[in-house]
Amino acid sequence: MKRLASILLLLEVMITGLFSIAHAQESPNAKLVEGARKEGEIVWYTTMSLDQSKQFMDRFIKKYPFLKPSVFRSGGGALLNRVLSETKAGKNFFDVVNGNGELVLPLMETGALAPYVSPERKFIPEDLRDEKGFWTSVYVNSIVLGYSRNLVKREQVPATYEDLLHPRWKGRKISLDDSYTTFLQGLISTWGKEKAVAYLKRLAQQEPVIMRGSTVRVQLAAAGEFPLVIAYANIIQNLAERGAPVEWVPLEPAVISVNTVMLGAKASHPNAARLLIDFTLSREGQEKLWDFQRIPARKDVEPKPARLFRGYKRHVVAPEDYKNHDDVVKLYSEILQTR
């Protein structure tokens, strides 16, 4: 009987402890919800496309119907200029901002961002978030090598960056984007500046096709305009699943760019802002990215298919890597003669 009593007492302590932990985890969220209810609004700046940002916000508002959303959607450069202009004028319109890694440092340097360590961040890999909570990756773009299955034999598919320099790929056989400066940034971070710049110069000697637009370039590769295309894996995969004669392989380490979520330092609706960040990084929010053929950052939400971000070595170009990015942009332009 004494042994049974001890077991029952232990079970009671364990249950009480679990309840306390669960209550402690729920309390902050309950406070955020109550605070957001009083605020009644949320202002979101994003680089996500108009239709995708609407769908994403609709899902969020379905969860918190008491919030009235205001969404400003723009390209990265225009979005950055807007925030910088507002900050300079002493205005603070946005609560949450989503954008590529190049946005983060300029916004931090002007004091436009505040750290927020969302409870959902523990599900984001360490190389996809900073330690202090200023930025967290929402989704990623893997830069890989696509190829036309009609023009390239399987045994001829380049397996390394060096393989792209083979004589057979000279003369408008490789498509490069004139705006993929992150590609060079990633190689510099991985190999060092001297080696990376030397490599890009040798790649330029292959006389690649230089133009803008990942989707268009992959479509042209599928149509037989050129055999090889350096582009985002999810775009190539999407076309391949729709029957296009294209496939892709990662050249290791694959260069990864990130799309991040950040909290406004002077958010007018700080509780609603934190709810939106929590939702964006939650399993539900990350699974919504499947609808947009995006690659979720969260560890327990597999890309579709998983190989889009699994099974190969990667180098994530963190926002901090963009410190001297203006010089990288200039180098990229000069080497590939994009201007």
DATAKA-V962783 format. One record per residue. N is the residue number from 1. RES is the residue in one letter. SS is DSSP state (helix for helix, strand for strand, loop for the rest). Layout:
N,RES,SS
N,RES,SS
This chain:
1,M,loop
2,K,helix
3,R,helix
4,L,helix
5,A,helix
6,S,helix
7,I,helix
8,L,helix
9,L,helix
10,L,helix
11,L,helix
12,E,helix
13,V,helix
14,M,helix
15,I,helix
16,T,helix
17,G,helix
18,L,helix
19,F,helix
20,S,helix
21,I,helix
22,A,helix
23,H,helix
24,A,helix
25,Q,helix
26,E,helix
27,S,helix
28,P,helix
29,N,helix
30,A,helix
31,K,helix
32,L,helix
33,V,helix
34,E,helix
35,G,helix
36,A,helix
37,R,helix
38,K,helix
39,E,helix
40,G,loop
41,E,strand
42,I,strand
43,V,strand
44,W,strand
45,Y,strand
46,T,strand
47,T,loop
48,M,loop
49,S,loop
50,L,helix
51,D,helix
52,Q,helix
53,S,helix
54,K,helix
55,Q,helix
56,F,helix
57,M,helix
58,D,helix
59,R,helix
60,F,helix
61,I,helix
62,K,helix
63,K,helix
64,Y,loop
65,P,loop
66,F,loop
67,L,loop
68,K,strand
69,P,strand
70,S,strand
71,V,strand
72,F,strand
73,R,strand
74,S,loop
75,G,loop
76,G,helix
77,G,helix
78,A,helix
79,L,helix
80,L,helix
81,N,helix
82,R,helix
83,V,helix
84,L,helix
85,S,helix
86,E,helix
87,T,helix
88,K,helix
89,A,loop
90,G,loop
91,K,loop
92,N,loop
93,F,loop
94,F,loop
95,D,loop
96,V,strand
97,V,strand
98,N,strand
99,G,strand
100,N,strand
101,G,loop
102,E,helix
103,L,helix
104,V,helix
105,L,helix
106,P,helix
107,L,helix
108,M,helix
109,E,helix
110,T,loop
111,G,loop
112,A,loop
113,L,strand
114,A,strand
115,P,loop
116,Y,loop
117,V,loop
118,S,loop
119,P,helix
120,E,helix
121,R,helix
122,K,helix
123,F,helix
124,I,strand
125,P,loop
126,E,helix
127,D,helix
128,L,helix
129,R,strand
130,D,loop
131,E,loop
132,K,loop
133,G,loop
134,F,loop
135,W,loop
136,T,strand
137,S,strand
138,V,strand
139,Y,strand
140,V,strand
141,N,strand
142,S,strand
143,I,strand
144,V,strand
145,L,strand
146,G,strand
147,Y,strand
148,S,strand
149,R,loop
150,N,loop
151,L,loop
152,V,loop
153,K,loop
154,R,helix
155,E,helix
156,Q,helix
157,V,loop
158,P,loop
159,A,loop
160,T,loop
161,Y,loop
162,E,helix
163,D,helix
164,L,helix
165,L,helix
166,H,loop
167,P,helix
168,R,helix
169,W,helix
170,K,loop
171,G,loop
172,R,loop
173,K,loop
174,I,strand
175,S,strand
176,L,strand
177,D,strand
178,D,loop
179,S,loop
180,Y,loop
181,T,helix
182,T,helix
183,F,helix
184,L,helix
185,Q,helix
186,G,helix
187,L,helix
188,I,helix
189,S,helix
190,T,helix
191,W,helix
192,G,loop
193,K,helix
194,E,helix
195,K,helix
196,A,helix
197,V,helix
198,A,helix
199,Y,helix
200,L,helix
201,K,helix
202,R,helix
203,L,helix
204,A,helix
205,Q,loop
206,Q,loop
207,E,loop
208,P,loop
209,V,strand
210,I,strand
211,M,strand
212,R,loop
213,G,loop
214,S,helix
215,T,helix
216,V,helix
217,R,helix
218,V,helix
219,Q,helix
220,L,helix
221,A,helix
222,A,helix
223,A,loop
224,G,loop
225,E,loop
226,F,loop
227,P,loop
228,L,strand
229,V,strand
230,I,strand
231,A,strand
232,Y,strand
233,A,helix
234,N,helix
235,I,helix
236,I,helix
237,Q,helix
238,N,helix
239,L,helix
240,A,helix
241,E,helix
242,R,loop
243,G,loop
244,A,loop
245,P,loop
246,V,strand
247,E,strand
248,W,strand
249,V,strand
250,P,loop
251,L,loop
252,E,loop
253,P,loop
254,A,strand
255,V,strand
256,I,strand
257,S,strand
258,V,strand
259,N,strand
260,T,strand
261,V,strand
262,M,strand
263,L,strand
264,G,strand
265,A,loop
266,K,loop
267,A,loop
268,S,loop
269,H,loop
270,P,helix
271,N,helix
272,A,helix
273,A,helix
274,R,helix
275,L,helix
276,L,helix
277,I,helix
278,D,helix
279,F,helix
280,T,helix
281,L,helix
282,S,loop
283,R,helix
284,E,helix
285,G,helix
286,Q,helix
287,E,helix
288,K,helix
289,L,helix
290,W,helix
291,D,helix
292,F,helix
293,Q,loop
294,R,loop
295,I,strand
296,P,strand
297,A,loop
298,R,strand
299,K,loop
300,D,loop
301,V,loop
302,E,loop
303,P,loop
304,K,loop
305,P,loop
306,A,helix
307,R,helix
308,L,helix
309,F,loop
310,R,loop
311,G,loop
312,Y,loop
313,K,loop
314,R,strand
315,H,strand
316,V,strand
317,V,loop
318,A,loop
319,P,helix
320,E,helix
321,D,helix
322,Y,helix
323,K,helix
324,N,helix
325,H,helix
326,D,helix
327,D,helix
328,V,helix
329,V,helix
330,K,helix
331,L,helix
332,Y,helix
333,S,helix
334,E,helix
335,I,helix
336,L,helix
337,Q,loop
338,T,loop
339,R,loop
